[in-house]
């Protein structure tokens, strides 16, 4: 009988320990689940906020793009900004803090607006920002460098301009043809006629550059050949 009593007491004690352990681990499990749920909820909220911000930035950009229309300005001319364009410029400036893709496009559009209004200094600063932004798309960085050079081809430091063009005119580079055309313009500006003829002649035979560029190079080459040295 004593053995039976002791056995029952041991069994009761084991069951109590199991109940205590169960309560302890169940509590811990509930806490873990609660923390995990809070983390997932926080991540989902953060993702939702990110999507909302991206959609708002996209809407701002496209609204500004419609207002920034410069199609009425002939190439090479400048006009004062219209009220709509000024509003577009202000809207685009608010996108400097958004992810790099949209930020880069907004800076290029702002530079185009400033250039069309005669604010070359402001446009050059924005092109330089894009060209030097390591997070920006390489193609757009190259475009910004090219525009930065083109708008200083008549009065910029030739050595500085050539150093920038050297990053664009390598084999397989997307802006190579236009960069070589700029180098030919610098040759003409500096009186290096033989170099200019050579570059323009090469451009007329390169099938991987735009047809308009080949035609333009051919016309300039004809003009040079018809002009006494």
VENLINRA-V752268 format. One record per run of one state. SS is the DSSP state (A for helix, B for strand, O for the rest). FROM is the first residue (numbers start at 1). LEN is the number of residues. Records with the same first field share a line. If there is no record, write none. Layout:
SS = FROM-LEN  FROM-LEN
//
This chain:
O = 1-1  68-15  98-2  117-3  133-5  151-7  166-10  190-3  206-5  226-4
A = 2-66  83-15  100-17  120-13  138-13  158-8  176-14  193-13  211-15
//
